[in-house]
Amino acid sequence: MLDDPALNIEGRDQYKKDFLGQWMRQASDGRWEKYCATCNIWRPPRASHCNICGYCFRRFDHHCAVVGNCVAERNHRFFVAMLIFGQAGCLLLTAGASWKLRERGFPVSCDWHDAEIYILLVFDIVYAYNSLMLLFGLCHCCSLVCDVTTKDLAAGDSLFQEPICTGRRSLPNLLDSWHRVFCSPVQGKYAASAKLLPSSPV
């Protein structure tokens, strides 16, 4: 007899435990859903529980300590936009600092007793370093287009029971993912407490 009251005894052949001891059940489409004992829900494939936020999220990517929030289905697009525009701004500031240094004759004929030269040099180096993080934003852009999350890449195919490469996905599934990620409604983090929302807590 199954020892979890949330499980249906009649369909016990559709249930099993993973290597961590979590209950799993097979959905009608053949994919496996995990049971979250914390949120008391069946998580759909690619959903995951964040121990920091304390909620389950659809299409979970990662928990970002910088913004203090989980990056998942409904806010992944905003996270990518923040990275792209922030680092594009750093590129513009780098170009501005470099242009100002060039205007002051750096490095040949500049006045090295001028404190502004050193300030501009510090700004140029810091902004140039930060602009390199633009590659991180571009990687997340590719992950949105290819419907691949950071957790997918870290876990591989075995956890989600589905391919993680775009070329092995069907086009209708990819289009459906784009619609859910790019066109999903905006909802507050604590707007719901009983249903699993794409990037809102349960």
Order of alpha helices (4+ residues) and beta strands (2+ residues): beta-beta-beta-beta-beta-beta-beta-beta-alpha-alpha-alpha-alpha-alpha-alpha
